[in-house]
Amino acid sequence: MTYLFFMKLLDDKQLQEEANANLLGVTLTNNIFGDGNWENPETEINPKTKKRKEVPYNELRWHVFKDMQPDKMLQRVRNDVFVFIRNMGDKASAYSQAMQDAVFLITDARMLTRIVEGIDELDMSNTDTMGDVYEYMLGKMAASGTNGQFRTPRHIIQMMVELMKPTLKDSICDPAMGSAGFIVESAKYIKKHEQNKLLNEANAKRYKSEMFHGSDSDGTMMRIGCMNMMLHDVDFPQIQKRNSLSDENQDTGKYTLCLANPPFAGSLDADDIATTLRSAVNTKKTELLFLALFMRMLETGGRCASIVPDTVLTGDGKAYIDIRKALVDEHRLQAIISMPSGVFQPYSGVSTAIIIFTKTGTGGTDDVWFYDMRNDGYSLTTQRTPIKENNIHDIVRRFGDMSIDADNDRKAQSLFVPVEEIRENGYNLSYKKYHEVERTAVEYEKPEVIMERMELRQTEITKAFEAFRKMMEE
């Protein structure tokens, strides 16, 4: 399914570029699909022609092969188009590494035809399709809740990227990248806000090959992530397959921005945890280990926005308190944004929050900004249908200008809490701990007055019933 989506998106991308080139009257360069024939590198050399099997580039394109007869389509897609996408790009790229052991498993021509027809009917113009493929797979395989790998809603990712405002100067990392949603949205944000700077050759090279980093322990997610980045013109992302919490990951002081929604499904074996992380926080809980990892991976002055379960904010175990103490006392904790428990439906009803901090190594926390997100534009049920109520725009606006909340009292939806008060409360980082609920006195009628009114109503009902009985007897 993933490979077929990728095939269609590659063709859609070139069709759009061809249409733009025709409109402007220019020649399209750097085509994905060239002119003439493509030589299949995985076929034998013909002794007569001294060439390998050749296929017209045109027949590698979705809008052409989708109309072929089922048997011919299967042969073309399995033996040629799949080989074409597996051999795309530089042999040393993350994409090529991820695709080395990829296998196309569809062997039934009718099944392939049905899948191609179904994909062809989808509207892919306004969605991050690779992320949706990930969501589809999780739903079908019931992986969420087992591995902690539930997809982060696109609008939540976009909000976090808008809060952090990445630039071409950043080196961005997601060590639990999944389908690469955070680094893709960062790339899209930079492309939108710094488009003119990307015309510079050095900036374009940095954008395509140097500034986006990610890792995941799942090979399938690696492939999806690489495809996702290539579709957004990041041809050589620094992506690798590894367990980010193990000694495989030696990244230290390397990044200026970390964005992530790391898994928090449970505990790891002690042998699987990097020595530096074990020394930083004595725990096997992944949600705490990833926070310790962010602190290690960021360079001084680097920023982080990460989703965490509410237990990180309130847990009373030593490891939980130690992590919160490190955030507050050793670095600059800037904001806690509490999210409603339905944000990750239908995968999970867990309550979560976004922690935003800057690595300093010397402290610097003063007043911490708290915001209680009550709505994200969707119902908080498993259906997640769109609704009008949405706090996201308000969150971005207030985070961008925190002077708006300078005079807020403790009854407000967003408020500041002095660092001294946080320390006095055992480093509790829950919005509810500091928010004051406004209580209004309610006066009720005396019981005898209520009884009198009930007796009068009962008398009226009895009279009406008797009148109705007489009508029936007549």
Secondary structure, DSSP 8 states (H G I E B T S, - for coil): -HHHHHHHHHHHHHHHHHHHHHHHT----S-SS-SSEEE-TTS--BTTTTB--EEEGGGGSHHHHTTS-HHHHHHHIIIIIHHHHHT-S-TTSHHHHHHTT-------HHHHHHHHHHHHTS--TTS-HHHHHHHHHHHHHT-TTTSS-----HHHHHHHHHHH---TT--EEETT-TTTHHHHHHHHHHHHHSTTGGGSHHHHHHHHHTSEEEEES-HHHHHHHHHHHHHTT--S-EEEES-TTSTT----S-EEEEEE----SSB--GGGS-HHHHHH----BHHHHHHHHHHHHEEEEEEEEEEEEHHHHH--SHHHHHHHHIIIIISEEEEEEEE-TTTTTTT----EEEEEEE--SS----EEEEEE---EEE-SSTT--EEEEE-HHHHHHHHH-GGGGTT--TTSSEEEEEHHHHHHTTT---HHHH------------HHHHHHHHHHHHHHHHHHHHHHHHHHH-
